[in-house]
Every structure is written in structure tokens, then in C-alpha cells.
Amino acid sequence: MFNAQIIYLEHVLNDVFDSTPDIYIENVFLPPFYLYNDVEAQPPNYFRQASESDPTYMRNSEEYFSATQYIVHVDAALAGDVILIAALIDTYNLAGMQYEIIFDL
């Protein structure tokens, strides 16, 4: 799940802001949901009611492509620097990757 770009981006953000609680990046991955034929010998997928313990959600293909690929967790004390944080992330962000900045307490 981690690659050199994510590690490098974390390093740049932590160096610029000298943050004691580290700024860290969490990868977000939506696994695709496939319906298989019996001949494919895959484990069965069960549909459940919302009241059951583990409901199965069917998503549209647009939800997989428009979803956030990673979340940048930043200390709430740096909330005033959101423009600078976003500018740094945009500088090093890979093309097509979408992110979200969350300020943690």
C-alpha cells in the first residue's frame, strides 16, 4: 500500500511544518465487488439486510473512480496553514490522485 511517493510526501510535510505529532498519510482503497459464475469457483457473495452485522454494498463504477485515494492527517494546530499544506501536496501529488485533508485533535 505504501510507495516512495507517499513516504516522500510525508517527509516533506513533516519537515516544512516541524510537526511533533507526525503528519501521516492513510491510503484509502475500495475493493471492487465482483459477481462470479459458478464455473469460476470463487467464494460466494451473499447479500444481507442492513440490520445484519455485515451488509454488502453495491457501488457504481463512478464511486470507485471519484473516491479519495488517500487521506492526509494533520494536527489541528496547523488548520490555519491549510492553503500551504494543499499547495505542498499539489506540488508532489501524482497525476489523477485525489486526496482529502483531515485535521486531527
C-alpha positions in Angstrom: 0.0 0.0 0.0 2.9 2.4 0.6 5.2 3.6 -2.2 8.1 6.0 -2.4 5.9 8.9 -3.3 3.7 8.6 -0.2 6.7 8.3 2.1 8.4 11.3 0.4 5.3 13.4 0.7 5.0 12.6 4.4 8.7 13.5 4.8 8.3 16.9 3.1 5.2 17.8 5.1 6.8 16.9 8.4 10.0 18.9 7.5 8.1 22.0 6.4 5.8 22.2 9.5 8.2 20.7 12.1 5.2 18.8 13.4 5.8 17.0 16.7 2.8 14.7 16.1 3.6 13.4 12.7 1.6 14.3 9.7 0.8 10.9 8.1 -1.0 9.7 5.1 -3.6 6.9 5.1 -4.3 5.0 1.9 -7.9 4.5 1.0 -8.8 1.6 -1.2 -12.3 0.5 -2.3 -12.0 -3.2 -3.3 -14.1 -3.9 -6.3 -17.2 -6.1 -5.9 -17.5 -8.8 -8.5 -20.3 -11.3 -9.2 -18.8 -14.6 -10.4 -20.3 -17.5 -12.3 -20.4 -20.9 -10.6 -17.8 -22.3 -13.0 -15.2 -19.7 -11.8 -15.0 -21.5 -8.4 -14.8 -18.3 -6.3 -16.3 -18.0 -2.8 -19.9 -17.0 -2.9 -21.1 -13.4 -2.3 -24.0 -13.0 0.0 -26.4 -10.1 0.1 -27.6 -9.2 3.5 -30.1 -6.9 5.1 -29.0 -3.5 6.5 -29.9 -4.8 10.0 -27.5 -7.7 9.8 -23.9 -7.5 11.0 -22.1 -7.2 7.7 -24.2 -5.7 4.9 -22.8 -5.8 1.3 -22.9 -2.6 -0.6 -23.1 -2.4 -4.3 -21.4 0.7 -5.7 -21.5 2.3 -9.1 -18.2 2.4 -11.1 -18.2 6.2 -10.7 -17.8 5.8 -7.0 -14.6 3.9 -7.4 -13.1 6.5 -9.7 -14.2 9.6 -7.9 -13.3 8.4 -4.4 -10.4 9.8 -2.4 -7.3 7.7 -3.0 -5.5 8.9 0.2 -6.2 11.0 3.3 -3.6 13.4 4.8 -3.9 13.5 8.6 -2.7 16.8 10.0 -2.6 18.2 13.6 -5.5 20.6 14.3 -3.0 23.2 15.4 -2.0 23.6 11.7 -5.5 24.3 10.5 -4.6 27.9 9.7 -2.0 26.7 7.1 -4.4 24.7 5.1 -3.6 26.6 1.9 0.1 26.0 2.3 -0.5 22.3 3.1 -2.7 21.9 0.0 -0.1 23.7 -2.2 2.7 21.3 -1.0 0.5 18.3 -1.6 -0.5 19.5 -5.1 3.2 20.1 -5.9 4.1 16.4 -5.2 0.8 14.8 -5.9 0.7 12.1 -8.6 -1.5 13.0 -11.6 -5.1 11.9 -11.1 -4.7 11.1 -7.4 -7.4 12.7 -5.2 -6.8 13.4 -1.6 -8.5 14.8 1.5 -7.0 16.7 4.4 -8.3 15.9 7.8 -7.3 17.8 10.9 -7.0 15.5 13.9 -7.0 16.6 17.5 
